[in-house]
Amino acid sequence: MSSWDDASGPDFGSADQPGPPPLTMEERAGVLDDLAELEVFRTLLEPTGIKGIVVDCPDCDEEHHVDWALMQANLRQLLEEGQTGRHEPPFDPDPDDYVSWDYASGYADGIAAVAEREEPGGDGRGGKHARDD
């Protein structure tokens, strides 16, 4: 139990200020899908030296390099609180160590397609992405 679990913790603002609206069921389902996909991406890409995801930030018009654990924490916070907090970016990240969500998704789909073709009785049509439902 951390020291912030009781009433003596830090004050993060007035309780009168409304928080973000809760996520809809569809939004929650999307975040849960993202968490599941992120775990697949990490499992496949981390052993190759990829440290995380690169995200285009519409607020500052720059790319943010987010490691696997921080991305997972952001998505969990989104589920729990309806928003993510601001986090300190990694110091001097090497852009070659990060991939876009689309790249990671395509990589996972490619691995799934190869695995399916190699399975006995596989039909060779390729993988199905979770968002293709």
C-alpha positions in Angstrom: 0.0 0.0 0.0 1.5 3.3 -1.0 1.5 6.4 1.2 -0.9 8.1 -1.3 -3.7 5.7 -0.6 -5.1 7.7 2.3 -6.6 11.1 2.8 -3.2 12.6 3.6 -2.0 12.2 0.0 -1.4 15.1 -2.4 -4.2 17.3 -3.4 -4.8 17.1 -7.2 -7.4 19.7 -7.4 -10.9 20.5 -6.3 -13.4 17.6 -6.0 -15.9 20.1 -7.6 -14.1 20.1 -10.9 -15.6 17.5 -13.1 -13.3 14.9 -14.6 -13.5 13.7 -18.2 -16.7 11.9 -19.2 -16.5 8.2 -18.8 -15.6 6.1 -21.8 -18.5 4.6 -23.7 -18.7 0.8 -24.0 -17.3 1.0 -27.5 -14.4 3.2 -26.4 -13.6 0.8 -23.5 -13.7 -2.1 -25.9 -11.3 -0.3 -28.2 -8.9 0.4 -25.4 -9.0 -3.2 -24.3 -8.3 -4.3 -27.9 -5.4 -1.8 -27.9 -4.0 -3.3 -24.7 -4.2 -6.8 -26.1 -2.6 -5.8 -29.4 0.1 -3.9 -27.5 1.0 -7.0 -25.6 1.3 -9.0 -28.9 3.4 -6.2 -30.4 5.7 -6.1 -27.4 6.1 -9.9 -27.4 7.0 -9.9 -31.1 9.1 -6.8 -31.3 10.9 -6.3 -28.0 13.2 -9.3 -28.7 14.3 -7.6 -31.9 15.4 -4.4 -30.0 12.3 -2.3 -30.6 11.7 -0.3 -27.4 8.2 0.9 -28.0 5.7 2.9 -30.1 6.2 6.3 -31.8 3.1 8.5 -31.7 2.3 11.7 -33.6 1.2 14.3 -31.1 -1.5 16.7 -32.5 -0.9 19.1 -29.6 2.8 19.8 -30.3 3.0 18.5 -33.8 6.0 16.3 -32.9 6.6 12.6 -32.5 6.7 11.1 -29.1 8.6 7.9 -28.4 6.7 5.8 -25.8 8.2 2.7 -24.4 6.1 -0.5 -24.0 5.5 -0.1 -20.2 4.5 3.5 -20.5 2.2 2.9 -23.4 0.5 0.1 -21.4 0.3 2.4 -18.4 -1.3 5.1 -20.5 -3.9 2.8 -21.9 -4.8 1.4 -18.4 -5.1 5.0 -17.1 -7.4 5.8 -20.0 -9.6 2.8 -19.0 -9.6 3.8 -15.3 -9.8 7.6 -15.5 -11.0 8.4 -19.0 -7.8 10.3 -19.9 -4.1 9.9 -19.8 -1.7 12.1 -17.9 1.4 13.8 -19.3 4.5 11.8 -19.0 8.2 12.7 -19.4 9.5 11.5 -22.8 12.6 9.3 -22.8 15.9 11.2 -22.9 17.3 11.4 -26.4 15.5 8.4 -27.8 16.9 6.7 -30.9 14.0 6.9 -33.5 15.2 3.5 -34.9 14.2 1.9 -31.6 10.5 2.8 -32.0 7.8 1.8 -34.6 4.4 3.2 -35.4 1.3 1.4 -34.3 0.5 0.7 -38.0 4.0 -0.9 -38.5 3.6 -3.0 -35.4 0.2 -4.1 -36.5 1.4 -5.1 -40.0 4.3 -6.9 -38.5 2.0 -8.9 -36.2 -0.3 -9.7 -39.1 2.6 -10.9 -41.2 3.8 -13.2 -38.4 0.3 -14.5 -38.0 -0.1 -15.2 -41.7 3.2 -17.1 -41.9 2.3 -19.1 -38.8 -1.1 -19.9 -40.3 0.4 -21.1 -43.6 2.9 -23.3 -41.7 0.1 -24.9 -39.6 -1.0 -28.3 -40.7 -4.4 -27.8 -42.4 -3.8 -24.0 -42.6 -5.7 -22.4 -45.5 -2.9 -20.0 -46.3 -5.2 -16.9 -46.5 -3.3 -14.9 -43.9 -4.0 -13.6 -40.5 -7.0 -11.6 -39.3 -6.3 -8.4 -37.5 -8.3 -7.8 -34.3 -9.8 -4.5 -35.7 -11.1 -6.3 -38.8 -14.1 -7.6 -36.9 
